Amino acid sequence: MSSKQPVVSLPSHHDGSARLPPDEVLRPLMADWARSGKRLAAVCYLDIDRFRDLNDRLGMVAGNAALEEVARRIQAQLPRESVMARVGGDEFAAVFAGLGTSQCAQVLESIQAALAVPWTWRDQTVSLDASIGAMLLDSNGPPPETALRQAQHAAFFAKRASDGKVHYFDAPQARADEQVVRERQRIQEGLVRDEFFLVYQPKVDMQRGVVVGVEALIRWQHPERGLLPPVQFVPLIEDDVLVEQIGDWAIGTALWQAHQWRLAGLQISVSVNVAPRHMMRWDFVDRLSRHLSQFPNLGAGMLELEILETTAISQFANVALFVEACKALGVGVTIDDFGTGYSSLTYLRQLPVSAVKIDQSFVRGMLDNAQDRAIVQGILALLQALGLTAVAEGVETLGQGEALLAMGCTLAQGYGIAMPMAAKDVLAWVAEFERAPLWGTGSTAGVALPPSPAA
């Protein structure tokens, strides 16, 4: 860059960690850029990843020091003609002009690389990674305020993607992101308004004819759209803090309900599905311990947590610690949807899980499909060899139950056993099932039981 070009920088009392309005951040450089005839500028928006966790763990003094370190690292990578400032709690904006497209990309990649270097605070090493959104604009580009907002949209998409890449503004994607934000806000409102509730699907021991537990499943009673299953709202929040809030609510609600059943004379375990993001919270185990402490009479084994097989595979080291910590609290962890991971089974030998659920797609097809039957038999043999408890999902006929019993699998759940039901109906259903079990004397293998929509 030519030394004759004017250098635009922040006033000396701004080090990048001071908050500035967007106008102050962008207009000085944009005005100089227009005067000097530059034809390309990059507006970028940086959102520090997991900063809230850092602040909670290490305190506000460390948080402020981290922000100053982030500002220093960003500034060190910017070209001479640039300006930057802190524009939010853990968010920064920067603008640089006079570079080509590939050079702009190199600057942003160098910023990411600089932030990725571990930072040490009082003998504790933390990550200062950032999600970066960028807007490249020419002399016909939008005004500074719009450019920053568009870069912020791109940063939102970068954070949601969690792929460590710089994301550039894309108008159709921005419209989709705005819709996601609106839908997430409505979910947040629904949680505050008590529009969510749990239903419970029994898990039974087919051989003994007893109910051994229930799985808690979330539903949303939407005032306008009616009753919504999880598939219509959970995917919207899987990578958002909302999934942690709803997961926390589900654990607390399920424990309270198990306590109510115990008071009514039914001692039954309840399992709750845990999303990967929720499970990986640094304080998850502490929060779980507080939930359990509110119901000390429930005892060990009354709560189980279910995690997807794909999560166990992709984040094995963290999951192993998670399972051990839960086990110490008397909470079992179950691997859900087993058989869909297509990965090495080595992890099963090293995870002290309480049970493994065979994916329903194999169970439903095993009477008509020899391959599905072989898969179920193979999984059961593997789990038996490893000393792990097997639970068959998706049981819809008496014949499927008989076939599973013949293979040595006694625990099952599915629509052929029971539909998910309201908490108030569980006591009566358990009493009726145990009075007249589906399997045993007088059962008729192969009789179809009514299927139902997905849970």
Buried (B, 14 or more C-beta within 10 A) or exposed (E): EEEEBEEBBBEEEBBBBEBBEBEBBBBBBBEBBEEBEBEBBBBBBBBBBBBEBBBEBBEEEBBEBBBBBBBEBBBEBBBBBBBBBBBEEBBBBBBBBBBEEEBBBEBBBBBBEBBEEEBEBEEEEBBBBBBBBBBBBEEEBEEBEEBBBBBBBBBBBBBBEEEEEBBBBBEEBBEEBEEBBEEBEBBBEBBEEEBBBBBBBBBBBBBBBEBBBBBBBBBBBBEEEEEBBBEEBBEBBEBBBBBBBBBBBBBBBBBBBBBBBBEEEBEBBBBBBBBBBBBBBEEBBEBBBEBBEEBEEBEEEBBBBBBBBBBBBEBBEBBBEBBEBBBEBEBBBBBBBBBEBEEEEEBBEEBEBBBBBBBBBBBBBBBEEEEBBEBBBEBBEBBBEEEBBBBBBBBBBBBBBBBBBEBEBBBBBBBBBBBBBEBEEBBEBBEEBEEEBBBEEEBEBEEEBEEEEEB
